[in-house]
């Protein structure tokens, strides 16, 4: 697994990160772990995934900006891979 530069990027006012995997099963497993974290945090990212990748987009729609909730969830998502 690797990521694009291992950093979250700011794109169109949102936090975005792409994660790459060796196959679909690894992508799906990662997405399911992100889903569990999101449920616990009560904060849900937009997720796109497929064979060998997952892209996470974080943004607080209710505040119309990136908030501490987004940064905390980003940090938690990064810990999945440690």
Residue, then its C-alpha position, 0 to 999 in steps of 0.5 A: x500500500x502507498x499514498x500520493x506523497x503520504x500527505x493530505x492535500x487541500x483540493x477545492x476547499x476539502x481535505x483529500x487523500x488517495x491510498x493505493x493497494x495491491x488489489x480490490x480486497x485490500x481497498x475494500x478492507x481499508x474502506x470498511x475500517x474507515x467506515x468504522x472510524x467514521x461511525x464512531x466519530x459521527x463524521x462521514x467522509x466521501x469515499x471513492x474506491x475500486x481495484x487498487x485504490x481508495x480516495x477519501x474526501x473530508x469536509x464539514x458540510x454543516x460548517x461549509x469548511x474544513x473543521x477539527x472533526x475533519x483533521x481528527x478523522x484524517x489523523x485516525x485514518x492515517x493510523x489505520x496504516x501504522 
